[in-house]
Amino acid sequence: MAWDDLWAALALMLVLEGLMPALAPRAFREALSQMATLPDRILRLIGLASMVGGAVLLYLVRQG
């Protein structure tokens, strides 16, 4: 994997993460406050599921 791909992925991640606060700041704030009340175990599971899903998606995209 080239460094350019890594930087492009980071840039795309920042664009996607910025969508919700830019388009719906109130809903974003409410979602964050609800997430802050979740137990650590649930947050870890959400993070793990997100990482696995992203890795599978990346694998599928790279194979196609």
Buried (B, 14 or more C-beta within 10 A) or exposed (E): EEEEEEEEEEEEEEEEEEEBBEEEEEEBEEEEEEEEEEEEEEEEEEEEEEEEEEEEEEEEEEEE
